[in-house]
Structure formats: C-alpha cells, structure tokens
Amino acid sequence: MREPGTASRAMAALRRLVIGARRLVGRTDIAAGLRHHAGNPAYLLTTPGIT
C-alpha cells in the first residue's frame, strides 16, 4: 500500500526537475517551459546541456 500524497510529491519533484533543467540552459520563462514539457515530457530528456 502506498502512502497518501505520494503521487502529488512525485509530480512536485518532476515539476522542480523541469524548472531546474530549464534554468540550467538559461531559459527564464518558467510558465512557458512547463507548458511545453507538459505537452511533450520526453523532450526534457533531450534538453540541450542535460544529457
């Protein structure tokens, strides 16, 4: 049995990962980045400078 709130904590961690990855490559428009990655989550793995 999983702990209550586990999924929401995992989603928050993924959100922080996306924000951090975008900042690492110099992008500052966080809202646009979150929208972009929500539509194409696999793109996060190919963000320049991360892999």
N, C-alpha and C positions, 0 to 999 in steps of 0.2 A: 504494500500500500504506500502510495506517495504522500508526502507531506502537503498540507494545504498551502497554496500560494507558490508552489514550486514552478509552475508554468509561467506565472507572472514574473517571478525572479529571473527565469531563463530569458524571457523576452526583454526584460530590462537590461540584462547583460549583453544581449545581441545588439540592442539599441546603442549602448555605450561603445560597443566594438565598432559599429558603423561610424559613429560620431568621431571616435578616436582615429580611425583609419582615414577618414576624410580630412581631418586636421593634419595628420602626418604628411599628406601630399599637398597641403597648402590650400585646401578649399575651406572657406569660412561660412558658406551659406548652408547651414545645418539642415534647415527645413527642406530645401530642395534636394539635398543628399538623401534624407530619409525617404522622401517620396520616390526618388529614383531607385533606391535599393529595395523598397517595398515592392515595386513592380518587377524587379529583376535581382533577387537575392544572390544569385550565382555570380553576378558582376563584382560583388565585394571581394571574392577570392582572386579576381584578376585586376584589382585596383593597382595602378602603377605605383611601384615603390613598396608594395607589401609582400609580394611573392618573389 
